[in-house]
Amino acid sequence: MSSVEDWQAGGFALYVHWPFCTSKCPYCDFNSHVAAAIDQHAWLDAYRTEIARAATETGGRVLRSIFFGGGTPSLMAPEVVAGVIAAAADGWRFANDIEITLEANPGSVERGRFAAYAEAGVNRLSMGVQALNDADLRRLGRLHSVAEAKAAFDVARSCFPRVSFDLIYARQHQTRAAWAAELREALSMAVDHLSLYQLTIEDGTAFGARAAAGKLGGLPQDDVAADIYLETQDICTAAGMSAYEVSNHAAPGSESRHNLVYWRQGDWVGIGPGAHGRLTLGGRRFATETHRAPDRWLAAVAEAAAELPRVEFPADEQATEYLLMALRLSEGMDLGRYARLAGRGLDGAVIDDLSRMGLVQTDGVRLAATSAGRPVLNSILRALA
């Protein structure tokens, strides 16, 4: 398979970044901003302009997914969401089962918009619940309560055929028993997809500053966090929600199609401040990125210069990226696809060693990390790459 065709193994998607939040969470290192006033019509015009520009390069492709990420996209006016979806429909052909996801915070203001988003074409909601414990929600800087989150989830289930939500574990002062109870409660809520992330302390965040000053106590030791991860896998698997990716669990058929485009190394257009993309054009694959600051991005769109200079991925770097992304999936990677991109196969002796240690499994066609291998995936990747 040549580079011009390789992206088709993963599909084609659109990512739309909405950069605004009501407040900045102390653990968040995403490109998000708090603004007193937002000209929603100006943002819709800019999104339309960028979609039309991208479609001139990629017209004729079938769009499998649209993802509204952020920030807090549930702060978008429903007519903006509808306008973006309509612009995408003008630019590309939609797959018959296109997935259109919008991220939402479960506050009371956003809940009233759910029906309008569904009417606009959104068919999957991803909710930033983060914790089912009010004290921990406050520590995480979340503005909603557990009761509000559950009420919002019930409304979401009545509006959308598919609903996911995020939880963070290995939080301050969290015990294994408390997390296990919280996770079982989440699984009892008729959810079909869960994204479960270990709390990580990132530089440049409020938590990062507190940790550097020795003021972020109660974080679990690495061995306790590892035990929590392993128990998470057991609980979710027993509930029929096994991990199809390192941090993502789903009932069969409810996997995030958008994220699968990323992990299977498809192509996607990224629009909005700081959005990244991958595009294969004329047999060459490029990484795209846009200006991060919202005002700068809006001004750059008006100047037809929202994108920063593209960076080309040579085939060997495409192969490395494919290895890094695909081994996060339970389905693993296609060894032949890797060899076509890299010009050589993976080292068979290394695969044999990892197999003997029970960390990977292969049938000669695909290679995947085992349940024992996933907690040490970074070591596996280093050995293979």
MARMISE-383599 format. One record per residue (C-alpha): x, y, z. Coordinates in Angstrom, 3 decimals. Layout:
<site><east>X</east><north>Y</north><up>Z</up></site>
...
REM end
This chain:
<site><east>0.000</east><north>0.000</north><up>0.000</up></site>
<site><east>1.491</east><north>3.340</north><up>-1.026</up></site>
<site><east>1.409</east><north>6.433</north><up>1.183</up></site>
<site><east>-1.345</east><north>7.878</north><up>-0.973</up></site>
<site><east>-3.555</east><north>4.958</north><up>0.016</up></site>
<site><east>-2.312</east><north>4.253</north><up>3.537</up></site>
<site><east>-4.566</east><north>6.758</north><up>5.320</up></site>
<site><east>-7.593</east><north>4.875</north><up>4.011</up></site>
<site><east>-6.874</east><north>2.084</north><up>6.495</up></site>
<site><east>-7.845</east><north>4.527</north><up>9.232</up></site>
<site><east>-10.446</east><north>6.659</north><up>7.459</up></site>
<site><east>-11.042</east><north>10.409</north><up>7.298</up></site>
<site><east>-12.367</east><north>12.734</north><up>10.017</up></site>
<site><east>-12.847</east><north>16.380</north><up>11.005</up></site>
<site><east>-11.819</east><north>17.829</north><up>14.363</up></site>
<site><east>-13.273</east><north>21.210</north><up>15.382</up></site>
<site><east>-11.640</east><north>22.952</north><up>18.350</up></site>
<site><east>-13.723</east><north>25.306</north><up>20.496</up></site>
<site><east>-11.199</east><north>27.016</north><up>22.793</up></site>
<site><east>-13.439</east><north>28.531</north><up>25.486</up></site>
<site><east>-14.313</east><north>27.354</north><up>28.989</up></site>
<site><east>-16.245</east><north>28.833</north><up>31.901</up></site>
<site><east>-13.161</east><north>28.312</north><up>34.098</up></site>
<site><east>-9.749</east><north>26.697</north><up>33.782</up></site>
<site><east>-9.396</east><north>23.339</north><up>35.570</up></site>
<site><east>-6.169</east><north>23.079</north><up>37.588</up></site>
<site><east>-5.070</east><north>19.799</north><up>35.931</up></site>
<site><east>-5.806</east><north>20.890</north><up>32.338</up></site>
<site><east>-3.033</east><north>21.583</north><up>29.822</up></site>
<site><east>-5.343</east><north>21.804</north><up>26.792</up></site>
<site><east>-5.595</east><north>24.956</north><up>24.708</up></site>
<site><east>-8.549</east><north>26.450</north><up>26.584</up></site>
<site><east>-9.336</east><north>30.022</north><up>27.557</up></site>
<site><east>-11.841</east><north>31.901</north><up>29.707</up></site>
<site><east>-13.517</east><north>34.793</north><up>27.852</up></site>
<site><east>-16.085</east><north>37.305</north><up>29.070</up></site>
<site><east>-17.776</east><north>37.608</north><up>25.669</up></site>
<site><east>-17.704</east><north>35.473</north><up>22.520</up></site>
<site><east>-18.930</east><north>36.543</north><up>19.071</up></site>
<site><east>-20.417</east><north>33.204</north><up>18.072</up></site>
<site><east>-21.314</east><north>34.377</north><up>14.558</up></site>
<site><east>-17.692</east><north>35.340</north><up>13.912</up></site>
<site><east>-16.586</east><north>31.892</north><up>15.005</up></site>
<site><east>-19.113</east><north>30.178</north><up>12.752</up></site>
<site><east>-17.951</east><north>32.248</north><up>9.785</up></site>
<site><east>-14.334</east><north>31.308</north><up>10.512</up></site>
<site><east>-15.127</east><north>27.611</north><up>10.860</up></site>
<site><east>-17.029</east><north>27.678</north><up>7.577</up></site>
<site><east>-14.111</east><north>29.378</north><up>5.846</up></site>
<site><east>-11.616</east><north>26.815</north><up>7.115</up></site>
<site><east>-13.831</east><north>23.845</north><up>6.253</up></site>
<site><east>-14.258</east><north>25.143</north><up>2.709</up></site>
<site><east>-10.492</east><north>25.609</north><up>2.394</up></site>
<site><east>-9.765</east><north>22.088</north><up>3.617</up></site>
<site><east>-12.436</east><north>20.599</north><up>1.367</up></site>
<site><east>-10.792</east><north>22.050</north><up>-1.733</up></site>
<site><east>-7.782</east><north>19.813</north><up>-0.975</up></site>
<site><east>-9.670</east><north>16.720</north><up>0.144</up></site>
<site><east>-12.974</east><north>16.900</north><up>-1.727</up></site>
<site><east>-14.395</east><north>13.556</north><up>-2.766</up></site>
<site><east>-13.361</east><north>11.833</north><up>0.469</up></site>
<site><east>-15.940</east><north>10.203</north><up>2.698</up></site>
<site><east>-16.126</east><north>11.790</north><up>6.154</up></site>
<site><east>-16.485</east><north>9.179</north><up>8.888</up></site>
<site><east>-16.522</east><north>11.427</north><up>11.928</up></site>
<site><east>-16.830</east><north>14.985</north><up>13.210</up></site>
<site><east>-15.619</east><north>15.761</north><up>16.720</up></site>
<site><east>-16.283</east><north>19.034</north><up>18.533</up></site>
<site><east>-13.551</east><north>19.221</north><up>21.192</up></site>
<site><east>-12.244</east><north>21.892</north><up>23.497</up></site>
<site><east>-12.398</east><north>23.778</north><up>25.703</up></site>
<site><east>-16.074</east><north>23.301</north><up>26.385</up></site>
<site><east>-17.958</east><north>22.865</north><up>23.099</up></site>
<site><east>-21.280</east><north>22.779</north><up>24.952</up></site>
<site><east>-20.796</east><north>26.535</north><up>25.292</up></site>
<site><east>-21.290</east><north>26.763</north><up>21.515</up></site>
<site><east>-24.651</east><north>28.056</north><up>20.352</up></site>
<site><east>-26.609</east><north>25.194</north><up>18.735</up></site>
<site><east>-26.851</east><north>27.179</north><up>15.500</up></site>
<site><east>-23.047</east><north>27.301</north><up>15.357</up></site>
<site><east>-22.873</east><north>23.528</north><up>15.707</up></site>
<site><east>-25.557</east><north>23.132</north><up>13.051</up></site>
<site><east>-23.712</east><north>25.524</north><up>10.738</up></site>
<site><east>-20.438</east><north>23.639</north><up>11.080</up></site>
<site><east>-22.127</east><north>20.316</north><up>10.336</up></site>
<site><east>-23.858</east><north>21.817</north><up>7.287</up></site>
<site><east>-20.543</east><north>23.237</north><up>6.038</up></site>
<site><east>-18.924</east><north>19.820</north><up>6.429</up></site>
<site><east>-21.780</east><north>18.237</north><up>4.462</up></site>
<site><east>-21.147</east><north>20.756</north><up>1.681</up></site>
<site><east>-17.446</east><north>19.922</north><up>1.640</up></site>
<site><east>-17.449</east><north>16.133</north><up>1.845</up></site>
<site><east>-19.646</east><north>13.079</north><up>1.457</up></site>
<site><east>-20.861</east><north>11.764</north><up>4.809</up></site>
<site><east>-20.540</east><north>8.082</north><up>5.662</up></site>
<site><east>-23.956</east><north>6.492</north><up>6.138</up></site>
<site><east>-23.094</east><north>5.900</north><up>9.807</up></site>
<site><east>-21.142</east><north>9.121</north><up>10.408</up></site>
<site><east>-20.367</east><north>9.748</north><up>14.075</up></site>
<site><east>-20.772</east><north>13.362</north><up>15.224</up></site>
<site><east>-19.520</east><north>13.864</north><up>18.785</up></site>
<site><east>-19.707</east><north>16.934</north><up>20.981</up></site>
<site><east>-17.909</east><north>17.296</north><up>24.319</up></site>
<site><east>-20.055</east><north>18.722</north><up>27.115</up></site>
<site><east>-19.760</east><north>19.764</north><up>30.718</up></site>
<site><east>-22.658</east><north>18.572</north><up>32.858</up></site>
<site><east>-23.619</east><north>21.978</north><up>34.235</up></site>
<site><east>-27.244</east><north>23.056</north><up>34.246</up></site>
<site><east>-26.774</east><north>25.749</north><up>31.567</up></site>
<site><east>-25.485</east><north>23.275</north><up>28.996</up></site>
<site><east>-28.140</east><north>20.621</north><up>29.718</up></site>
<site><east>-30.891</east><north>22.677</north><up>28.136</up></site>
<site><east>-28.996</east><north>22.658</north><up>24.853</up></site>
<site><east>-28.762</east><north>18.901</north><up>24.419</up></site>
<site><east>-31.954</east><north>18.518</north><up>22.395</up></site>
<site><east>-30.905</east><north>21.377</north><up>20.098</up></site>
<site><east>-27.529</east><north>19.750</north><up>19.488</up></site>
<site><east>-29.234</east><north>16.472</north><up>18.614</up></site>
<site><east>-31.527</east><north>18.289</north><up>16.193</up></site>
<site><east>-28.437</east><north>19.885</north><up>14.604</up></site>
<site><east>-27.026</east><north>16.425</north><up>13.869</up></site>
<site><east>-24.928</east><north>15.497</north><up>16.902</up></site>
<site><east>-25.436</east><north>11.787</north><up>17.597</up></site>
<site><east>-22.857</east><north>11.177</north><up>20.332</up></site>
<site><east>-22.163</east><north>13.155</north><up>23.498</up></site>
<site><east>-18.976</east><north>12.944</north><up>25.532</up></site>
<site><east>-19.406</east><north>14.324</north><up>29.046</up></site>
<site><east>-16.589</east><north>15.588</north><up>31.262</up></site>
<site><east>-17.875</east><north>14.136</north><up>34.530</up></site>
<site><east>-14.358</east><north>13.406</north><up>35.937</up></site>
<site><east>-15.516</east><north>12.210</north><up>39.384</up></site>
<site><east>-18.599</east><north>10.874</north><up>41.151</up></site>
<site><east>-17.556</east><north>12.432</north><up>44.441</up></site>
<site><east>-18.369</east><north>16.057</north><up>45.293</up></site>
<site><east>-15.249</east><north>16.678</north><up>47.368</up></site>
<site><east>-13.026</east><north>15.455</north><up>44.545</up></site>
<site><east>-14.953</east><north>17.477</north><up>41.978</up></site>
<site><east>-14.128</east><north>20.572</north><up>44.007</up></site>
<site><east>-10.447</east><north>19.579</north><up>44.202</up></site>
<site><east>-10.429</east><north>19.131</north><up>40.426</up></site>
<site><east>-11.883</east><north>22.593</north><up>39.942</up></site>
<site><east>-15.117</east><north>21.297</north><up>38.422</up></site>
<site><east>-18.148</east><north>23.568</north><up>38.703</up></site>
<site><east>-20.801</east><north>20.834</north><up>38.705</up></site>
<site><east>-21.929</east><north>18.484</north><up>41.460</up></site>
<site><east>-22.458</east><north>14.729</north><up>41.267</up></site>
<site><east>-26.227</east><north>15.292</north><up>41.293</up></site>
<site><east>-25.934</east><north>17.692</north><up>38.339</up></site>
<site><east>-23.729</east><north>15.237</north><up>36.462</up></site>
<site><east>-26.213</east><north>12.400</north><up>36.912</up></site>
<site><east>-29.143</east><north>14.591</north><up>35.886</up></site>
<site><east>-27.253</east><north>15.767</north><up>32.806</up></site>
<site><east>-26.392</east><north>12.180</north><up>31.927</up></site>
<site><east>-30.059</east><north>11.180</north><up>32.106</up></site>
<site><east>-30.980</east><north>14.054</north><up>29.786</up></site>
<site><east>-28.163</east><north>13.106</north><up>27.422</up></site>
<site><east>-29.347</east><north>9.493</north><up>27.266</up></site>
<site><east>-32.805</east><north>10.730</north><up>26.272</up></site>
<site><east>-31.387</east><north>12.902</north><up>23.458</up></site>
<site><east>-28.488</east><north>10.931</north><up>21.988</up></site>
<site><east>-28.166</east><north>7.295</north><up>20.921</up></site>
<site><east>-24.590</east><north>7.170</north><up>22.246</up></site>
<site><east>-23.192</east><north>8.802</north><up>25.385</up></site>
<site><east>-19.707</east><north>8.606</north><up>26.840</up></site>
<site><east>-18.190</east><north>10.179</north><up>29.894</up></site>
<site><east>-14.742</east><north>10.710</north><up>31.350</up></site>
<site><east>-13.496</east><north>9.861</north><up>34.812</up></site>
<site><east>-10.126</east><north>10.591</north><up>36.388</up></site>
<site><east>-8.615</east><north>8.098</north><up>38.838</up></site>
<site><east>-5.540</east><north>8.016</north><up>41.084</up></site>
<site><east>-6.765</east><north>11.319</north><up>42.491</up></site>
<site><east>-5.611</east><north>12.916</north><up>45.722</up></site>
<site><east>-6.366</east><north>10.769</north><up>48.784</up></site>
<site><east>-8.248</east><north>8.219</north><up>46.654</up></site>
<site><east>-8.165</east><north>4.607</north><up>47.839</up></site>
<site><east>-8.537</east><north>1.499</north><up>45.678</up></site>
<site><east>-11.800</east><north>0.648</north><up>47.395</up></site>
<site><east>-13.253</east><north>4.121</north><up>46.850</up></site>
<site><east>-12.333</east><north>4.069</north><up>43.154</up></site>
<site><east>-13.736</east><north>0.577</north><up>42.678</up></site>
<site><east>-17.060</east><north>1.678</north><up>44.180</up></site>
<site><east>-17.106</east><north>4.816</north><up>42.035</up></site>
<site><east>-16.315</east><north>2.872</north><up>38.862</up></site>
<site><east>-19.057</east><north>0.325</north><up>39.553</up></site>
<site><east>-21.487</east><north>3.190</north><up>40.079</up></site>
<site><east>-20.471</east><north>4.654</north><up>36.708</up></site>
<site><east>-20.948</east><north>1.295</north><up>35.004</up></site>
<site><east>-24.429</east><north>0.999</north><up>36.525</up></site>
<site><east>-25.537</east><north>4.197</north><up>34.759</up></site>
<site><east>-26.196</east><north>2.454</north><up>31.411</up></site>
<site><east>-23.174</east><north>4.120</north><up>29.891</up></site>
<site><east>-21.792</east><north>2.499</north><up>26.715</up></site>
<site><east>-18.364</east><north>4.169</north><up>26.633</up></site>
<site><east>-16.008</east><north>5.304</north><up>29.388</up></site>
<site><east>-12.728</east><north>7.174</north><up>29.080</up></site>
<site><east>-10.738</east><north>6.499</north><up>32.242</up></site>
<site><east>-7.606</east><north>8.565</north><up>32.756</up></site>
<site><east>-5.006</east><north>8.460</north><up>35.493</up></site>
<site><east>-4.447</east><north>11.915</north><up>36.954</up></site>
<site><east>-1.206</east><north>13.249</north><up>35.528</up></site>
<site><east>0.499</east><north>16.400</north><up>36.776</up></site>
<site><east>1.481</east><north>18.523</north><up>33.790</up></site>
<site><east>3.924</east><north>21.420</north><up>33.692</up></site>
<site><east>2.236</east><north>24.753</north><up>33.107</up></site>
<site><east>-0.927</east><north>23.840</north><up>35.028</up></site>
<site><east>-2.069</east><north>24.971</north><up>38.467</up></site>
<site><east>-1.577</east><north>21.406</north><up>39.758</up></site>
<site><east>1.927</east><north>21.408</north><up>38.275</up></site>
<site><east>2.811</east><north>24.580</north><up>40.190</up></site>
<site><east>1.342</east><north>23.215</north><up>43.416</up></site>
<site><east>3.198</east><north>19.927</north><up>43.035</up></site>
<site><east>6.490</east><north>21.752</north><up>42.401</up></site>
<site><east>5.892</east><north>23.730</north><up>45.594</up></site>
<site><east>5.144</east><north>20.565</north><up>47.563</up></site>
<site><east>1.522</east><north>21.581</north><up>48.076</up></site>
<site><east>-0.290</east><north>18.788</north><up>46.214</up></site>
<site><east>-0.477</east><north>16.037</north><up>48.785</up></site>
<site><east>-2.253</east><north>12.722</north><up>48.803</up></site>
<site><east>-1.304</east><north>11.518</north><up>45.332</up></site>
<site><east>-0.997</east><north>7.704</north><up>45.274</up></site>
<site><east>2.406</east><north>6.097</north><up>44.948</up></site>
<site><east>3.219</east><north>4.519</north><up>41.584</up></site>
<site><east>2.562</east><north>0.976</north><up>42.809</up></site>
<site><east>-0.852</east><north>1.958</north><up>44.184</up></site>
<site><east>-1.741</east><north>3.724</north><up>40.926</up></site>
<site><east>-0.679</east><north>0.597</north><up>39.019</up></site>
<site><east>-2.914</east><north>-1.553</north><up>41.213</up></site>
<site><east>-5.821</east><north>0.829</north><up>40.600</up></site>
<site><east>-5.226</east><north>0.534</north><up>36.848</up></site>
<site><east>-5.250</east><north>-3.275</north><up>36.979</up></site>
<site><east>-8.413</east><north>-3.356</north><up>39.089</up></site>
<site><east>-10.028</east><north>-0.960</north><up>36.624</up></site>
<site><east>-9.418</east><north>-3.447</north><up>33.816</up></site>
<site><east>-10.917</east><north>-6.313</north><up>35.823</up></site>
<site><east>-14.043</east><north>-4.382</north><up>36.822</up></site>
<site><east>-14.713</east><north>-3.040</north><up>33.324</up></site>
<site><east>-14.110</east><north>-6.385</north><up>31.623</up></site>
<site><east>-16.504</east><north>-8.106</north><up>34.029</up></site>
<site><east>-19.131</east><north>-5.486</north><up>33.111</up></site>
<site><east>-18.721</east><north>-6.100</north><up>29.365</up></site>
<site><east>-16.762</east><north>-2.875</north><up>28.865</up></site>
<site><east>-13.256</east><north>-4.091</north><up>28.156</up></site>
<site><east>-10.530</east><north>-1.699</north><up>27.045</up></site>
<site><east>-10.324</east><north>-1.352</north><up>23.281</up></site>
<site><east>-7.572</east><north>1.245</north><up>23.862</up></site>
<site><east>-5.334</east><north>1.895</north><up>26.862</up></site>
<site><east>-7.665</east><north>4.459</north><up>28.479</up></site>
<site><east>-10.949</east><north>3.775</north><up>26.684</up></site>
<site><east>-13.591</east><north>1.164</north><up>27.426</up></site>
<site><east>-16.723</east><north>0.410</north><up>25.440</up></site>
<site><east>-19.533</east><north>-2.033</north><up>24.959</up></site>
<site><east>-19.070</east><north>-3.891</north><up>21.651</up></site>
<site><east>-19.948</east><north>-1.555</north><up>18.782</up></site>
<site><east>-19.750</east><north>1.613</north><up>20.901</up></site>
<site><east>-16.065</east><north>2.376</north><up>20.374</up></site>
<site><east>-15.275</east><north>5.992</north><up>19.464</up></site>
<site><east>-15.023</east><north>5.975</north><up>15.670</up></site>
<site><east>-13.343</east><north>9.351</north><up>15.707</up></site>
<site><east>-10.528</east><north>8.295</north><up>17.989</up></site>
<site><east>-10.088</east><north>5.085</north><up>15.977</up></site>
<site><east>-9.210</east><north>7.292</north><up>12.996</up></site>
<site><east>-6.329</east><north>8.678</north><up>15.078</up></site>
<site><east>-5.127</east><north>5.357</north><up>16.453</up></site>
<site><east>-5.417</east><north>3.581</north><up>13.076</up></site>
<site><east>-3.487</east><north>6.475</north><up>11.488</up></site>
<site><east>-6.108</east><north>7.803</north><up>9.165</up></site>
<site><east>-6.284</east><north>11.383</north><up>7.945</up></site>
<site><east>-8.099</east><north>14.195</north><up>9.706</up></site>
<site><east>-8.618</east><north>17.891</north><up>9.208</up></site>
<site><east>-8.051</east><north>19.963</north><up>12.352</up></site>
<site><east>-9.624</east><north>23.423</north><up>12.494</up></site>
<site><east>-9.813</east><north>25.938</north><up>15.317</up></site>
<site><east>-7.113</east><north>27.445</north><up>17.560</up></site>
<site><east>-4.230</east><north>25.040</north><up>18.147</up></site>
<site><east>-5.898</east><north>22.193</north><up>16.252</up></site>
<site><east>-3.629</east><north>19.509</north><up>14.822</up></site>
<site><east>-4.304</east><north>17.390</north><up>11.750</up></site>
<site><east>-2.811</east><north>14.776</north><up>9.451</up></site>
<site><east>-3.286</east><north>15.003</north><up>5.692</up></site>
<site><east>-2.054</east><north>12.776</north><up>2.872</up></site>
<site><east>-1.914</east><north>14.754</north><up>-0.361</up></site>
<site><east>-0.290</east><north>13.654</north><up>-3.598</up></site>
<site><east>1.282</east><north>10.655</north><up>-1.906</up></site>
<site><east>2.898</east><north>12.795</north><up>0.826</up></site>
<site><east>1.730</east><north>12.907</north><up>4.445</up></site>
<site><east>1.784</east><north>16.136</north><up>6.427</up></site>
<site><east>1.244</east><north>17.204</north><up>10.029</up></site>
<site><east>-0.832</east><north>20.382</north><up>10.246</up></site>
<site><east>-1.188</east><north>22.835</north><up>13.125</up></site>
<site><east>-2.938</east><north>26.173</north><up>13.563</up></site>
<site><east>-2.300</east><north>29.321</north><up>15.597</up></site>
<site><east>-3.122</east><north>28.654</north><up>19.279</up></site>
<site><east>-4.415</east><north>32.024</north><up>20.506</up></site>
<site><east>-8.134</east><north>32.429</north><up>19.695</up></site>
<site><east>-7.889</east><north>36.062</north><up>18.534</up></site>
<site><east>-4.797</east><north>35.320</north><up>16.475</up></site>
<site><east>-6.506</east><north>32.343</north><up>14.837</up></site>
<site><east>-9.595</east><north>34.390</north><up>13.935</up></site>
<site><east>-7.440</east><north>37.102</north><up>12.409</up></site>
<site><east>-5.349</east><north>34.527</north><up>10.529</up></site>
<site><east>-8.480</east><north>32.955</north><up>9.016</up></site>
<site><east>-9.418</east><north>36.365</north><up>7.639</up></site>
<site><east>-5.919</east><north>36.544</north><up>6.116</up></site>
<site><east>-6.191</east><north>32.973</north><up>4.707</up></site>
<site><east>-3.271</east><north>32.011</north><up>6.952</up></site>
<site><east>-4.752</east><north>30.052</north><up>9.876</up></site>
<site><east>-2.347</east><north>27.139</north><up>9.380</up></site>
<site><east>1.272</east><north>27.171</north><up>10.415</up></site>
<site><east>3.760</east><north>25.733</north><up>7.868</up></site>
<site><east>3.096</east><north>22.049</north><up>7.322</up></site>
<site><east>5.630</east><north>19.422</north><up>8.314</up></site>
<site><east>6.064</east><north>16.425</north><up>6.033</up></site>
<site><east>6.283</east><north>12.929</north><up>7.506</up></site>
<site><east>8.726</east><north>10.676</north><up>5.656</up></site>
<site><east>7.589</east><north>7.054</north><up>5.359</up></site>
<site><east>9.830</east><north>5.837</north><up>8.201</up></site>
<site><east>8.332</east><north>8.438</north><up>10.562</up></site>
<site><east>4.846</east><north>7.427</north><up>9.443</up></site>
<site><east>5.770</east><north>3.861</north><up>10.363</up></site>
<site><east>6.971</east><north>4.922</north><up>13.817</up></site>
<site><east>3.814</east><north>6.948</north><up>14.450</up></site>
<site><east>1.700</east><north>3.994</north><up>13.347</up></site>
<site><east>3.575</east><north>1.719</north><up>15.760</up></site>
<site><east>3.131</east><north>4.149</north><up>18.655</up></site>
<site><east>-0.580</east><north>4.672</north><up>18.037</up></site>
<site><east>-1.783</east><north>1.242</north><up>16.912</up></site>
<site><east>-0.248</east><north>-0.670</north><up>19.815</up></site>
<site><east>-2.487</east><north>1.351</north><up>22.144</up></site>
<site><east>-5.404</east><north>-0.592</north><up>20.654</up></site>
<site><east>-6.456</east><north>-4.051</north><up>21.777</up></site>
<site><east>-6.641</east><north>-5.016</north><up>18.077</up></site>
<site><east>-2.974</east><north>-4.096</north><up>17.735</up></site>
<site><east>-1.132</east><north>-3.299</north><up>14.529</up></site>
<site><east>-0.911</east><north>-4.697</north><up>11.021</up></site>
<site><east>2.668</east><north>-5.937</north><up>10.643</up></site>
<site><east>2.496</east><north>-5.807</north><up>6.838</up></site>
<site><east>1.324</east><north>-2.207</north><up>6.877</up></site>
<site><east>4.204</east><north>-1.251</north><up>9.145</up></site>
<site><east>6.706</east><north>-3.026</north><up>6.870</up></site>
<site><east>5.372</east><north>-1.240</north><up>3.779</up></site>
<site><east>5.771</east><north>2.133</north><up>5.453</up></site>
<site><east>9.141</east><north>1.437</north><up>7.075</up></site>
<site><east>10.660</east><north>-0.501</north><up>4.187</up></site>
<site><east>11.412</east><north>-3.321</north><up>6.635</up></site>
<site><east>9.629</east><north>-5.398</north><up>9.208</up></site>
<site><east>9.943</east><north>-5.216</north><up>12.979</up></site>
<site><east>12.778</east><north>-7.178</north><up>14.559</up></site>
<site><east>11.510</east><north>-10.743</north><up>14.879</up></site>
<site><east>13.915</east><north>-11.543</north><up>17.713</up></site>
<site><east>12.570</east><north>-8.635</north><up>19.777</up></site>
<site><east>8.983</east><north>-9.770</north><up>19.126</up></site>
<site><east>9.927</east><north>-13.310</north><up>20.179</up></site>
<site><east>11.503</east><north>-12.029</north><up>23.420</up></site>
<site><east>8.452</east><north>-9.906</north><up>24.240</up></site>
<site><east>6.167</east><north>-12.852</north><up>23.445</up></site>
<site><east>8.091</east><north>-15.163</north><up>25.767</up></site>
<site><east>7.678</east><north>-12.583</north><up>28.531</up></site>
<site><east>3.920</east><north>-12.569</north><up>27.879</up></site>
<site><east>3.891</east><north>-8.876</north><up>26.918</up></site>
<site><east>2.785</east><north>-9.172</north><up>23.277</up></site>
<site><east>0.986</east><north>-11.681</north><up>21.116</up></site>
<site><east>1.117</east><north>-12.187</north><up>17.373</up></site>
<site><east>-0.294</east><north>-14.459</north><up>14.703</up></site>
<site><east>2.279</east><north>-13.303</north><up>12.176</up></site>
<site><east>-0.183</east><north>-10.852</north><up>10.636</up></site>
<site><east>-1.000</east><north>-8.588</north><up>13.600</up></site>
<site><east>0.871</east><north>-7.710</north><up>16.766</up></site>
<site><east>-0.864</east><north>-6.617</north><up>19.982</up></site>
<site><east>0.092</east><north>-5.922</north><up>23.569</up></site>
<site><east>-1.342</east><north>-8.393</north><up>26.064</up></site>
<site><east>-3.172</east><north>-7.416</north><up>29.238</up></site>
<site><east>0.138</east><north>-7.879</north><up>31.048</up></site>
<site><east>1.914</east><north>-5.751</north><up>28.463</up></site>
<site><east>-0.361</east><north>-2.746</north><up>28.492</up></site>
<site><east>0.841</east><north>-1.361</north><up>31.857</up></site>
<site><east>4.407</east><north>-1.365</north><up>30.461</up></site>
<site><east>3.502</east><north>-0.297</north><up>26.922</up></site>
<site><east>6.150</east><north>2.428</north><up>26.827</up></site>
<site><east>8.864</east><north>-0.182</north><up>27.454</up></site>
<site><east>7.440</east><north>-2.386</north><up>24.691</up></site>
<site><east>7.428</east><north>0.532</north><up>22.267</up></site>
<site><east>11.022</east><north>1.413</north><up>23.112</up></site>
<site><east>12.106</east><north>-2.176</north><up>22.477</up></site>
<site><east>10.305</east><north>-2.343</north><up>19.128</up></site>
<site><east>11.142</east><north>1.135</north><up>17.839</up></site>
REM end
